[in-house]
Amino acid sequence: NRHLSCTVGDLQTKIDGLEKTNSKLQEELSAATDRICSLQEEQQQLREQNELIRERSEKSVEITKQDTKVELETYKQTRQGLDEMYSDVWKQLKEEKKVRLELEKELELQIGMKTEMEIAMKLLEKDTHEKQDTLVALRQQLEEVKAINLQMFHKVQSAESSLQQKDEAIASFEGKTTQVMSSMKQMEERLQQAERARQGAEERSYKLQQELSGRVSALQLQLSQLRDQCSGLEKELKSEKEQRQTLQRELQHEKDTSCLLQTELQQVEGLKKELRELQDEKAELRKVCEEQEQALQEMGLHLSQSKLKMEDIKEVNKALKGHTWLKDDEATHCKQCEKDFSISRRKHHCRNCGHIFCNTCSSNELALPSYPKPVRVCDSCHTLLLQRCSSTAS
């Protein structure tokens, strides 16, 4: 009867534990089903968002591809036009440089001619000064000759021979003077020609200087225009480079968004794997619940049988009850260790035999038929009850 009461208590505790575990499992199943539903909803939302993001990314990628193609074509066309303009400008610069070099060479030649003309004019001036000096000397000689002729005329009467000689000398001197006069006229004509040539050369040099200054100013204007065009072309190239950099940045941003979408897809795949694992766990939990329900059904059968046995055992117990419950005043020392009770060593009743023991001798607890929960039992009763339970179990 005691063994059956122990088994019944154990079975009741097991039933309580199984009911608790069953309720916990049902709660976990409901939580898992709710979580699975929420995960499915989140999966559907993620799929919709993923599809929307894919469509948006594909549209944006197509639009950006078209824009990049159009911009690349325009950039190529503008680049070709700019290259052609640059080549034309470079050719014009080369031609202008050649013309400028030729003009500089002509200027150098004109400057050399001018220096040569100045040197020739200086030489002519020196020759004219020398000839004027010679003319002054000849005039002085003529005056001297005239004085001599006057003296000779006075002395003609004295010496005919000297007159004849002097006539010959005068004739020779007159020939010399005519020659000198003719040379003087030639020198004056040469001086006039030289002055005319000098004036013509000065006029030509002035005209050349004006023409060269006009050409230099025109070339400077062309150079300034070419520099402005080059600066404008450089600005356009900078703007095109900036546009290209912006396009590259947008492409990089789209690549980053595509990478983020790929990571989100990977996360979605991970969530799918988690859903599969949860579904597997759900199937396993269902199997466990089914097994536990079968165990509960078997336990219910065992309980019904044990209740019938318990009624029989209670009837036997009524006949077997003969244990006396000792009062506290009747016991002064422990029945097992025979130590006296005091304030520190308190009294405890054994719920099986009814005798009084100390705490150390009655520290065990067992489920008895008369008590539904485990109660205090002495060491001897504990060993006896365990032996009976083991014998009945075997």
Phi, psi and omega per residue, in radians:
N1 nan -0.763 3.121
R2 -1.141 -0.753 3.128
H3 -1.057 -0.739 3.118
L4 -1.160 -0.648 3.097
S5 -1.133 -0.676 3.091
C6 -1.098 -0.796 -3.138
T7 -1.115 -0.652 3.122
V8 -1.134 -0.771 3.099
G9 -1.060 -0.765 3.119
D10 -1.066 -0.761 -3.136
L11 -1.119 -0.667 3.113
Q12 -1.121 -0.756 3.097
T13 -1.090 -0.712 3.114
K14 -1.116 -0.716 3.126
I15 -1.087 -0.779 3.104
D16 -1.035 -0.795 3.125
G17 -1.076 -0.725 3.138
L18 -1.160 -0.666 3.089
E19 -1.114 -0.738 3.100
K20 -1.083 -0.817 -3.136
T21 -1.113 -0.648 3.121
N22 -1.130 -0.763 3.108
S23 -1.114 -0.714 3.096
K24 -1.088 -0.747 3.135
L25 -1.131 -0.678 3.091
Q26 -1.116 -0.728 3.083
E27 -1.082 -0.748 3.128
E28 -1.119 -0.671 3.101
L29 -1.110 -0.748 3.127
S30 -1.130 -0.736 3.116
A31 -1.112 -0.713 -3.138
A32 -1.140 -0.709 3.113
T33 -1.119 -0.740 3.088
D34 -1.076 -0.734 3.133
R35 -1.136 -0.692 3.130
I36 -1.120 -0.735 3.116
C37 -1.091 -0.792 3.132
S38 -1.103 -0.694 3.120
L39 -1.150 -0.667 3.083
Q40 -1.113 -0.750 3.095
E41 -1.087 -0.764 3.105
E42 -1.099 -0.646 3.116
Q43 -1.123 -0.750 3.103
Q44 -1.104 -0.747 3.103
Q45 -1.076 -0.752 3.128
L46 -1.119 -0.672 3.090
R47 -1.092 -0.792 3.117
E48 -1.078 -0.797 3.109
Q49 -1.089 -0.676 3.137
N50 -1.116 -0.749 3.118
E51 -1.117 -0.757 3.106
L52 -1.066 -0.782 -3.137
I53 -1.126 -0.672 3.095
R54 -1.087 -0.825 -3.140
E55 -1.064 -0.784 -3.141
R56 -1.095 -0.766 -3.121
S57 -1.138 -0.708 3.116
E58 -1.111 -0.765 3.117
K59 -1.079 -0.805 -3.124
S60 -1.119 -0.654 3.125
V61 -1.164 -0.733 3.112
E62 -1.115 -0.766 -3.141
I63 -1.090 -0.777 -3.135
T64 -1.155 -0.633 3.095
K65 -1.103 -0.797 3.112
Q66 -1.079 -0.773 3.136
D67 -1.090 -0.724 -3.140
T68 -1.155 -0.670 3.098
K69 -1.094 -0.820 -3.139
V70 -1.090 -0.764 -3.131
E71 -1.163 -0.633 3.088
L72 -1.138 -0.718 3.106
E73 -1.109 -0.807 3.113
T74 -1.094 -0.680 3.124
Y75 -1.126 -0.714 3.111
K76 -1.111 -0.773 3.140
Q77 -1.093 -0.830 3.130
T78 -1.111 -0.633 3.115
R79 -1.146 -0.720 3.095
Q80 -1.093 -0.800 3.125
G81 -1.078 -0.721 3.127
L82 -1.161 -0.674 3.082
D83 -1.098 -0.740 3.112
E84 -1.112 -0.797 3.098
M85 -1.040 -0.738 -3.138
Y86 -1.126 -0.724 3.110
S87 -1.116 -0.749 3.111
D88 -1.093 -0.777 3.140
V89 -1.114 -0.684 3.121
W90 -1.134 -0.710 3.080
K91 -1.104 -0.773 3.116
Q92 -1.075 -0.695 3.089
L93 -1.093 -0.747 3.112
K94 -1.075 -0.789 3.122
E95 -1.079 -0.761 3.134
E96 -1.113 -0.666 3.088
K97 -1.102 -0.728 3.106
K98 -1.082 -0.807 3.140
V99 -1.075 -0.703 -3.140
R100 -1.127 -0.717 3.101
L101 -1.089 -0.738 3.120
E102 -1.096 -0.758 3.126
L103 -1.113 -0.683 3.086
E104 -1.108 -0.682 3.087
K105 -1.106 -0.763 3.100
E106 -1.077 -0.697 3.083
L107 -1.069 -0.767 3.111
E108 -1.075 -0.715 3.101
L109 -1.111 -0.780 3.135
Q110 -1.087 -0.716 3.106
I111 -1.104 -0.710 3.085
G112 -1.097 -0.765 3.094
M113 -1.056 -0.721 -3.136
K114 -1.107 -0.765 3.109
T115 -1.088 -0.734 3.094
E116 -1.080 -0.743 3.097
M117 -1.089 -0.715 3.110
E118 -1.102 -0.732 3.115
I119 -1.090 -0.731 3.134
A120 -1.131 -0.693 3.107
M121 -1.107 -0.719 3.102
K122 -1.084 -0.716 3.116
L123 -1.128 -0.724 3.121
L124 -1.122 -0.701 3.094
E125 -1.078 -0.715 3.097
K126 -1.085 -0.754 3.131
D127 -1.091 -0.742 3.133
T128 -1.117 -0.696 3.098
H129 -1.094 -0.730 3.129
E130 -1.124 -0.717 -3.137
K131 -1.193 -0.657 3.063
Q132 -1.081 -0.699 3.089
D133 -1.077 -0.726 3.113
T134 -1.142 -0.671 3.106
L135 -1.093 -0.753 3.098
V136 -1.041 -0.741 3.126
A137 -1.138 -0.691 3.122
L138 -1.159 -0.680 3.091
R139 -1.095 -0.722 3.074
Q140 -1.073 -0.722 3.106
Q141 -1.107 -0.661 3.114
L142 -1.124 -0.737 3.101
E143 -1.072 -0.718 3.090
E144 -1.114 -0.686 3.125
V145 -1.111 -0.721 3.121
K146 -1.085 -0.736 3.095
A147 -1.095 -0.711 3.112
I148 -1.129 -0.701 3.129
N149 -1.104 -0.696 3.091
L150 -1.080 -0.745 3.094
Q151 -1.131 -0.713 3.139
M152 -1.173 -0.666 3.097
F153 -1.058 -0.662 3.087
H154 -1.177 -0.518 -3.113
K155 -1.682 0.093 3.128
V156 -1.037 -0.759 -3.114
Q157 -1.095 -0.559 -3.120
S158 -1.288 -0.610 -3.074
A159 -2.552 1.870 3.103
E160 -1.158 -0.597 3.130
S161 -1.111 -0.696 3.120
S162 -1.199 -0.561 3.082
L163 -1.108 -0.796 3.130
Q164 -1.026 -0.759 3.140
Q165 -1.123 -0.728 -3.131
K166 -1.184 -0.606 3.065
D167 -1.057 -0.768 3.107
E168 -1.071 -0.726 -3.139
A169 -1.157 -0.690 3.117
I170 -1.112 -0.739 3.112
A171 -1.055 -0.742 3.123
S172 -1.143 -0.691 3.115
F173 -1.163 -0.645 3.099
E174 -1.119 -0.714 3.069
G175 -1.060 -0.720 3.106
K176 -1.125 -0.717 -3.139
T177 -1.139 -0.700 3.077
T178 -1.062 -0.744 3.118
Q179 -1.084 -0.736 -3.138
V180 -1.142 -0.718 3.129
M181 -1.102 -0.749 3.105
S182 -1.090 -0.718 3.101
S183 -1.142 -0.648 3.093
M184 -1.105 -0.750 3.112
K185 -1.088 -0.753 3.105
Q186 -1.068 -0.726 -3.138
M187 -1.147 -0.687 3.100
E188 -1.113 -0.732 3.095
E189 -1.074 -0.731 3.114
R190 -1.107 -0.684 3.104
L191 -1.088 -0.769 3.113
Q192 -1.069 -0.789 3.113
Q193 -1.055 -0.725 -3.137
A194 -1.127 -0.725 3.110
E195 -1.122 -0.720 3.075
R196 -1.068 -0.776 3.123
A197 -1.083 -0.662 3.129
R198 -1.136 -0.783 3.106
Q199 -1.066 -0.771 3.106
G200 -1.069 -0.726 3.123
A201 -1.127 -0.714 3.116
E202 -1.112 -0.750 3.104
E203 -1.069 -0.784 3.122
R204 -1.072 -0.772 3.139
S205 -1.099 -0.678 3.121
Y206 -1.114 -0.782 3.102
K207 -1.077 -0.766 3.131
L208 -1.086 -0.700 3.112
Q209 -1.085 -0.755 3.108
Q210 -1.089 -0.794 3.134
E211 -1.084 -0.765 3.140
L212 -1.121 -0.702 3.110
S213 -1.113 -0.709 3.089
G214 -1.106 -0.763 3.119
R215 -1.136 -0.720 3.134
V216 -1.088 -0.743 3.112
S217 -1.112 -0.734 3.109
A218 -1.098 -0.756 3.109
L219 -1.109 -0.683 3.095
Q220 -1.102 -0.711 3.085
L221 -1.086 -0.767 3.117
Q222 -1.086 -0.704 3.113
L223 -1.115 -0.725 3.104
S224 -1.108 -0.717 3.098
Q225 -1.097 -0.747 3.132
L226 -1.120 -0.685 3.095
R227 -1.110 -0.732 3.094
D228 -1.066 -0.750 3.113
Q229 -1.084 -0.737 3.123
C230 -1.091 -0.721 3.118
S231 -1.120 -0.719 3.092
G232 -1.091 -0.732 3.115
L233 -1.123 -0.689 3.111
E234 -1.123 -0.696 3.094
K235 -1.090 -0.756 3.116
E236 -1.085 -0.714 3.110
L237 -1.098 -0.707 3.103
K238 -1.091 -0.758 3.135
S239 -1.098 -0.714 3.114
E240 -1.143 -0.667 3.083
K241 -1.103 -0.726 3.108
E242 -1.110 -0.725 3.089
Q243 -1.077 -0.702 3.129
R244 -1.129 -0.712 3.094
Q245 -1.088 -0.720 3.106
T246 -1.097 -0.707 3.102
L247 -1.107 -0.728 3.100
Q248 -1.089 -0.686 3.103
R249 -1.122 -0.739 3.113
E250 -1.098 -0.702 3.095
L251 -1.098 -0.714 3.108
Q252 -1.111 -0.696 3.106
H253 -1.095 -0.730 3.114
E254 -1.154 -0.646 3.068
K255 -1.082 -0.746 3.121
D256 -1.082 -0.737 3.119
T257 -1.112 -0.680 3.096
S258 -1.122 -0.684 3.084
C259 -1.097 -0.730 3.105
L260 -1.088 -0.702 3.105
L261 -1.111 -0.695 3.104
Q262 -1.103 -0.730 3.101
T263 -1.102 -0.698 3.094
E264 -1.118 -0.658 3.075
L265 -1.100 -0.723 3.092
Q266 -1.087 -0.713 3.094
Q267 -1.092 -0.685 3.099
V268 -1.090 -0.722 3.090
E269 -1.094 -0.700 3.082
G270 -1.084 -0.696 3.092
L271 -1.121 -0.649 3.079
K272 -1.080 -0.742 3.121
K273 -1.082 -0.746 3.104
E274 -1.080 -0.677 3.078
L275 -1.073 -0.749 3.105
R276 -1.079 -0.754 3.125
E277 -1.090 -0.729 3.117
L278 -1.119 -0.673 3.085
Q279 -1.114 -0.698 3.083
D280 -1.093 -0.759 3.108
E281 -1.088 -0.665 3.110
K282 -1.084 -0.743 3.123
A283 -1.099 -0.740 3.121
E284 -1.120 -0.734 3.122
L285 -1.114 -0.632 3.064
R286 -1.086 -0.748 3.118
K287 -1.065 -0.773 3.141
V288 -1.085 -0.731 3.125
C289 -1.089 -0.740 3.115
E290 -1.088 -0.748 3.118
E291 -1.100 -0.720 3.136
Q292 -1.165 -0.649 3.085
E293 -1.108 -0.719 3.061
Q294 -1.070 -0.744 3.120
A295 -1.092 -0.679 3.119
L296 -1.127 -0.721 3.088
Q297 -1.055 -0.777 3.104
E298 -1.087 -0.717 3.117
M299 -1.110 -0.642 3.087
G300 -1.086 -0.725 3.078
L301 -1.070 -0.780 3.129
H302 -1.100 -0.656 3.137
L303 -1.135 -0.755 3.119
S304 -1.055 -0.712 3.101
Q305 -1.151 -0.730 -3.098
S306 -1.187 -0.553 3.094
K307 -1.109 -0.743 3.084
L308 -1.063 -0.706 3.127
K309 -1.181 -0.628 -3.127
M310 -1.110 -0.671 3.108
E311 -1.103 -0.701 3.080
D312 -1.122 -0.712 -3.096
I313 -1.185 -0.642 3.111
K314 -1.092 -0.690 3.088
E315 -1.114 -0.669 3.100
V316 -1.196 -0.607 -3.094
N317 -1.147 -0.665 3.129
K318 -1.073 -0.625 3.132
A319 -1.343 -0.541 -3.067
L320 -1.509 -0.180 -3.071
K321 -1.208 1.974 3.071
G322 -2.539 0.066 -3.136
H323 -1.294 2.434 -3.134
T324 -1.729 2.460 3.113
W325 -1.679 1.849 -3.096
L326 -1.206 2.582 3.080
K327 -1.484 2.835 -3.138
D328 -1.167 -0.572 -3.107
D329 -1.281 -0.422 -3.075
E330 -1.312 -0.400 -3.070
A331 -1.880 2.258 3.085
T332 -1.985 -0.278 -3.136
H333 -2.520 2.837 -3.125
C334 -1.200 2.444 -3.103
K335 -1.263 -0.500 -3.057
Q336 -1.610 -0.986 -3.117
C337 -1.583 -0.184 3.080
E338 1.039 0.598 3.049
K339 -1.664 2.489 -3.097
D340 -1.237 2.517 3.091
F341 -1.387 2.570 3.119
S342 -2.567 -2.920 -3.139
I343 -1.203 -0.641 3.127
S344 -1.402 -0.569 3.134
R345 -1.810 1.821 -3.024
R346 -1.637 2.964 -3.113
K347 -1.668 2.485 3.106
H348 -2.459 2.322 3.094
H349 -1.502 2.443 2.954
C350 -1.454 2.181 -3.068
R351 -1.305 -0.113 -3.136
N352 -1.676 -0.927 -3.090
C353 -1.689 -0.370 3.094
G354 1.558 -0.063 3.122
H355 -1.374 2.926 -3.075
I356 -1.841 2.331 -3.132
F357 -2.355 2.905 3.020
C358 -1.405 3.133 -3.077
N359 -1.179 -0.682 -3.098
T360 -1.215 -0.584 -3.111
C361 -1.491 -0.185 3.136
S362 -2.293 0.765 -3.101
S363 -1.524 -0.126 -3.113
N364 -1.510 2.721 3.118
E365 -2.349 2.450 3.111
L366 -2.541 2.733 3.077
A367 -1.508 2.092 -3.135
L368 -1.790 2.797 -3.131
P369 -1.104 -0.586 -3.117
S370 -1.424 -0.249 3.139
Y371 -2.117 2.205 -3.110
P372 -1.242 -0.510 -3.121
K373 -1.817 2.825 3.082
P374 -1.104 2.362 -3.116
V375 -2.208 2.977 -3.095
R376 -1.236 2.371 -3.122
V377 -2.415 2.517 3.103
C378 -1.294 2.941 -3.057
D379 -1.125 -0.729 -3.112
S380 -1.143 -0.802 3.114
C381 -1.114 -0.629 3.139
H382 -1.074 -0.805 -3.140
T383 -1.150 -0.736 -3.139
L384 -1.102 -0.782 -3.123
L385 -1.126 -0.706 3.113
L386 -1.128 -0.707 3.104
Q387 -1.094 -0.755 3.128
R388 -1.095 -0.739 3.130
C389 -1.097 -0.723 -3.132
S390 -1.178 -0.680 3.138
S391 -1.155 -0.755 -3.130
T392 -1.173 -0.634 3.119
A393 -1.165 -0.704 3.137
S394 -1.227 nan nan
